[in-house]
Amino acid sequence: MSDEERAAVRTGRPVRRVTPASEEQRAAWVGGGMPAVERVRPGLWSIPVPIPVNPLRYVLVYALELPDGVAIIDAGWNTDEAYTALADGLAVAGYALTDVRAVLVTHIHPDHYGLAGRVREASGAWIGLHPADAALLHDRYDDSGIEVLVARERASLVRSGVPAPMLDELAGASMMIRHYVTMAGPDRLIEDGAALGLPGWDLKAIWTPGHSPGHLCFFSPDRRVLFSGDHVLARITPIVAVHSQSAPDPLADYLDALAAVRDLPIDEVLPAHEYRFLELATRVDHVIAHHADRLAEIEKVLRDAGGISCWSLAEKLTWSRPWSTIPPFMRRAATNETLAHLVYLHTRSRAHPVPGPPDLWYVSDQS
């Protein structure tokens, strides 16, 4: 059961399901397997690329046929298994890695950006990123910048009230996935509203920050499809968190970015995980309602507690499994996501912190 589904049980708000655009993809997701390479429509392919030791299991890479090859949206993790799966998937579509002309990266998380460098080495393709994510690459993936990043994260976790014995483990929890990325700077910076200039495709970039500061979706008005990355998924919601590389108020950014795509004239959403689906507006409305429910839950806990750290607050919230069974990396994510909701409430004068460490949080009519 997802966090949304547990919240639905708690609040009585029903989960509004969207219609799968591919029953085969949905069956693979629900059944715990890998979907097949699919020809979505003429000139467009969906290629599942495995993610190692991760409940998401795969990222859906999209191949867009061009007169002289293909462009791909996202690339997968940097593992030999993923590289082979991408190559094999392109072969089903009648192409090789050497035929890739462009890698459009929705955001710089390893399952989307990790293989981009190897693909460029094999093909000479250009890599495109939004400037806000491109600016984070050095500190995130270069060895000379990582110590500063970990130190900043540790300081934030101290203020959140993470117990001292867990601080070092949680501050460095992302280190284990850095080797799934081939560091590769972008050849092009893709701004909001930019036309991609891919022959045969009227593709337009939409900046959708929240899950990452530079997250991009790609919209084709003629083909009436939205490549949504992690911004909007069929069943789960992306992590929107305050951390050492986030924007100051990422939840506000995310909610605004949901509104920006809600009414696009499309027939199908092509996300990076789970499965393709219809009814974009229905899904956006449900995700917005989910965050409203979470904010209300947090306000209730704050009111009852009368002053509580972010870590202790996170322990009391509804998650997809008991807090004690959540692994350290995901506890950090849950704490930082809770902090994003607290910051959102604070900027709207609905909650405020008393500086620590740890910072103690109150609803705005308490002291």
N, C-alpha and C positions, 0 to 999 in steps of 0.2 A: 504494500500500500504506500502510495506517495505521500509527501507532506500535505499536498492539496487534499487528497482523499481523506486523510486523518482529520484535517481541519473541517472538511465537510461533515464528517460524523459529529465533530464537536459542536459545530455551529448550526447544523441542520440545513445549511445551504447546499443544494444538490450540485454535483459536479456535472457541468454541461459538456457532454461529449461532442467531439467533432467527427465528421465522416472521413474515414480513411480514403485517400485517393488510390491506394494500392492495398488490396486485401492481403496480397502475398507479403508485402513489407510488414504490415501489422501483425500477421500471423507469426512471422519470424521474430518480431520484437517480443510479443507476448509469450512465445514458446521458448525464448532464450537462445535462439539460433542466429545465424547470419542470413540476411536476405540475399537474393540473387542480384547479379547485375541486371538492370532493367533499362529498356528503351522507353523513356517516359513519354516522348512524343518525337516526331521527326526532328533530328538534329540535336537531341538532348538525351543524355544517359545519366543514370544513377549508379554509382560504384561504391559498395561498402568496403571500407578499409578498417581492419581490426585495431582495437585499442587494447594493449596488454593490461591484464589484471585491473580491470575497471568495470563497474556495473553498467556503464553505457555501451560497452562491447565493441562498438564500431562508430566511425564517422562516415556520413554519406558525402562522398565527393561527387560533384556534378561535372560532367564533361560536355562542353558546348562545341558543336562542330563548326569549323571555320573553313573557308575555301582551301587553306593550305595546312590544316591540322586541327587542333582542338585547343580551347582554353579550359582550365579547370577552376572550379570554385572550391577552395580549401584543398588540403593535400594529405593530411593524416600525420600520425606520429612517426618519428624517425627510428623505425626498426626495420630489419631485413624482411620480416613477415609482412609489414605494412607496405613496404616498397614493392615487394613481389605481388601483393594483392592489387595494388594500384596498377602495376604493369599488366597483370592478367586481366583486370577489368577493362582497361583500355583496349586490350587485344580483342575482347569480345565485341567491342564497338568498332573494331577494324583499324585501330591505331596503336602506336608504340609510344613509349615515353619520349622518344626523340621528336615526336610530332606535337608536343605541348608547346604552345606559343605564349601562353600567359597563365600565371597562377594568381587568381584573385583571392586574397586571404580575408575572411570575414573578421578575424581577430587573432591575436598572437598566442593564444593558449596552445600547448604542444600538440593537441590532437587536430588542430587546424593548420598550424604554421610549421610544425616540426619537419616535415619532408620537403618543404618548399625549396630549400637550398639544394638538396640532392636532385630534385626535378630540374632545377635551373642548370646544374652541372651537366645533366644528361642531355638537355635539349636546347639550352640557350634561352629559355623562356624568360620573360620579364615577370617580376614579382611586384604586386601592388598591395599597399596597406594604407589605412587612414593615418594621417600625421600623428594623431594622439597616441596610437599604439606604436608607431615607429619610434617615437621618442622614448619609449620604455624599454626598447630592446637591449641596450647596453647593460643597464643595471640588472635586468632580469636574466640574461643569458651569457653575458661576458664574465669571465672569472674575475676580472679586475673590479667589477661593480657589485658583485653579489654580497660581499661582506657588509657593505653599507646598507643594502636592502634588508638583509637579515637583522641587522642591528635596529633599523627603524621599525621592523615588524615586531621585534622583541619588546621595544619600548611601548608600542601600542598595546600589546598583549598584557604588559604589566598594568597599564591604566585600565584595561578591561577586567582585571582581577583574576587572571589565570594563575592557578596555584604555582608557587615557585618551583616545585619539583618537575613541573611539566613545561616550564618556559622554554628551555633550550630545544626540547623536542618539537614543540609546536612552532617556534620561530623558524626552525630549519626544515619544516615538514615538506616544503616544495622542492628541496634539494634533490630528492629522489627522482623527480621527473625531468630535471633539466637536461639529462643526457638523451632525452627523446627529441631533442631539437638540434638541427644543424643551423648554427647562427648564420643568417643571411639577411643583409640589409635590403630594403626595398629598392627597386629600380624606378618605381613610380609611386608618388603619394596621391591617394585618391580622396578628394574632398567631397563633402556633402553635395549632392546634386550633379556630380560629374557624370558626363557621358563616357562610357568605357571605350568606344570606338572599335568594337569588335565587329568585323565584317559579317553581315547577316543577322546581327543582334542589336536591338535598340536598348541595350542595357544601361540602366541608370543607378548610381550609387545613392543609398540613403544612410546617413550617419545615425546610428541607433545606440548611443552610449548607455552604459548601465552595467552589463555583464563584464565589459571591459570599456575603458575610456574611448577607444577608437573602433568599437564594433561597427561593422557595415552590413547592411542588407543590399541585395541587388534586385532591381525591379525591371521587368520587361512589359511595357504597356501593350505592345502588339501581341505577345504570346500570353499575356494575362497570367503571369506567374511571378511569385516572390521567392527568391532564395533568401531564407530568413536566418541562416546561421544558427546561433543559439538564442537569438532574440525572442522568437516565438516557436515553441515546440508543441507537439500534439497533446502530450500528457503531463510532462513534468515542467517545472519552471527553472530557469537558469539561476545560478547563484549571483546575487547582487550584494556586494559586500564593501565595507570600508576596510582598506588595508594599505600597505605602504606605497602602492602605486595607483590607488583609486582616485577618482575625483572627490571633491569635498562632500558632495551630497549625491551619491550614485543612485539611490532609489528614486529621487526626484527626476534625475536624468532618464532613468529607465521608464518611469511612468509616462513622462513626456514623449519618449521615443515610441512607446506602445501606441499612444494616441496618434503619432505621426504616420503610422502604417495602417491603422485600423480600417480606414475607408478606402484603401487603394482598390482600383478596379481590377481585381484578379479573380481567377477561377480556382487556383491551386497554390498551396504553400509548400515549398520544398525546403525543409529544415535540414540541419546537419546531423540530427540524431532521431531515433525512433522511426517515424514513417511519415510519408507525404499525407497531406490532409486538405480538406475543404473548409469553408466557413471561418475565414480569418477573423472577422469582427466578433464572432461568438467566442473564439478562443481568447482574443485580446480582452474582451469584457470579463471573462472568467478570471484571467490572470490579475487584472486590476482589482477585482472583488477579493481575490485571494489575499492580496497585499493589504487591502482594507481590513480584512478579518484579522490578519496578523498584527497590524497596528493596534486594533482594538484589544486583542489578547494581551499585547505588551502593556498597554495602558492599564488594563485590569490588574496585571501582576504588579506593576509599579504602585498602583494605588493600595493594594493589599500589603505590599512589602514595606512601604514607607522608607525607601532608600535601599538600593541594591546594585551590585556591580553587574556589568554586562555579562560576565561569565555565569554568575549565579542566576541571572535572569534567563539566560539561554537554557540552563538546566531545567527550568520550570516550564518551558514552552513545548508545544506539540511538534514532534518530529516523526519521521517515518519509522523510527525504531526507538527503543528505550535509550536514554542518554548514555547509560553505562556500557552499551554495546556499540556505540559509535566510535570508530577508530580515530586516533589523534588528528590526522590530517583533516578529517571531516568535522571534528569538534572545533578546530580552528576556523574552518569555513563557516560553521554554524554560528560561532561567536561573532565573527566579523559581519555576517549577514544580520544578526541581531543588532549589532552596532549601527549598521546602515539604517535600520528602522528607527533606532533611537535618535540618530542624527536628523532624520526626516522629521520626527516629532519635535525635536529641539528647534529646528529652523522655523517651525510653525507655532512655536510657543506653547506646545502641548506637553513638553517634558523638558527637564533641564538637569545637567550634572552638577554635583558638588565635587570640585577637583580633589583627587587623592594623591598618590595612588592607594587603592584603586579609586577611580571615579565612582561615585554613588549617584544613581539616577532616581529622579522623583517625577511624578506628574506635576504639571505647572502650578497647581494650587496647593502643593505641599512644599515643605522646606526641609 
